[in-house]
Amino acid sequence: MRYLAMIQALYGDSKIENNQVSSMESKVLAIIQARMSSTRLPGKVLRNLCGQPILNHIIQRIRCVQSIDTIIIATSQNKSDDLIADFAQENKIPCFRGSEMDVLDRYFQAAQSFKARPNDIVMRLTADNPFVDPKVCEDLLSYFRGRGNSFSYAAASGYPLGVGAEVFTFRALREAHKNGRRPYEREHVTPYMYQEDQNFGKMISPEDYSSVRLTVDTEEDYKMAQIIYSALYRPEKIFGFEEVINYLTKNPDVAAINKDVHQKQLGE
């Protein structure tokens, strides 16, 4: 696979330790939530970025994560999201359509429709993160699997917003789907998991880059993404978040473009 060779060349092979072999029996479903009706930047997931829709860049990057078995686009049943379903069909990517606002139900139903088992792993991704880093995602899966049954949810912490992911077992997703009642728990998928489970996992970045915003939720974010992609993107090469950090360090005017953007909090 072209992308597998690419990521190995970029980052080196990811080795699985012997004590992780048993957990390899579980499959990994990467579910990307996507919709056209964003409140701050409608249609953002299909906006053009260096000649491709943002969603396509995300797919290309996630295909580099060796441990993922299946990539699924989870969108809504709204007419406006027919464009996303069409994109999935044209690119031969499995697509599940469910509730627009009850995203937790959309995730549960999507995973269930692909016959997820209790110990299977779901990786949650969003379609506004064209800087999602395959190495961070691969490392997160290794971190999660390497700790056996220590916890059922884990996330990357301290990385730039938009380069990481969340992972959890289908069992944890099923429990959240059954017991999560608050509106923000239904909209944001994972709050029930990390609020109820005090022993959830955090894969901590060696350096704290949490103040760096590498997501696309506003016009400022999109403008910054266009500039960074124009500088770093090459069809044959996946650039990592550290290359972005180096670029922004050398170009503080670009880094300043979205510095005042407010990240929406739970319930907003």
Buried (B, 14 or more C-beta within 10 A) or exposed (E): EEBEEBBEEBBEEBEBEEEBEEBEEBBBBBBBBBBBEBEBBEBBBBBEBBEBBBBBBBBBBBBBBBBBEBBBBBBBEBEBBEBBBEBBEEEEBBBBBBBBEBBBBBBBBBBBEBEBEEBBBBBBBBBBBBBBBBBBBBBBBBBBBBBEEEBBBBBBEBBBBBBBBBBBBBBBBBBBBEEBEEEBBBBBBBBBBBBBBEEBBBBEBEEEBEEBBBBBBBBBBBBBBBBBBEBBBEEEEBBBBBBBBEBBEEEEEBBEBBEEBEEEEEEE
